[in-house]
Amino acid sequence: MHRALPPRRNRRRRPRRGARVADAGGRSTSSSPSGGGRRAAVARGTAAHDAEALSYAVGYFVPTAQLPPRGVWGSTGPATLTTLDGWLGRPPAEKPPIEDVVRCCLRAFGPASVADVQAWSGLTKLREVVEPMGLRTVRAESGELLYDVEDGLLPDPDTPAPARFLPDGFYRADWRLHGTSLEVTPHDRLAAGERAETEAEGERLLPFLEAGDRSVRITAG
């Protein structure tokens, strides 16, 4: 039995269509970085097609970068994009060395397992890349083998973690700007030293939040 192929004209036209969408999308993203502006710009150049669908297609065909700031504390706003070429000031590498991608992940999040690197990068079958790289290795408490860059910081396991105000993640307290205070509500009792450290970190956070004349208040714990 022979497999039927699509008509030759269709197989030839699809790449050209993708290239046209990418070209129009790149121009529209550069000139109109918001989602609504991009849809309007695409619609002007492709009036015979659905602008909403083409705007989604641009997201697949055109590499983009989200411009800072995504939003500011206390308010929200639409995401604004630019082409990756425009953000970098040059075209991105067609195929960067996979080893560079691995090291980029480990410099930010190492030590990490191969599975961690694959989850971060979206790539698969990285064990055959990671193992020959000569990376530093350590064992997790579970016995899992972890990899790290050769000069990565590796503090003593007993080093206490400092108080930090996080947008998410594993945490021991909730915080919010409320009234005249940066309000902290611990999930369990804080020792005297932890309480003082949390208050000091909160005072350092207030200027970043542009929170005005507010103070740190721990509501319980």
ABEGO torsion letter per residue (X at the ends): XBBBBBBAAAAAAAAAAAAAAAAAAAAAAAABABAAAAAAAAAAABAABBAAAAAAAAAAABBBBBBOBABBBGBBBBBBBBBAAAAAGBBBBABBBAAAAAAAAAAAAOBBBAAAAAAAAGBBGAAAAAAAAGBBBBBBAAGBBBBBBAABBBBBAABBBBBBBBABEBBABBBBBBEABBBBBBABBBBAAAAAAAAAAAAAAAAAAGAEBBBBBBABX
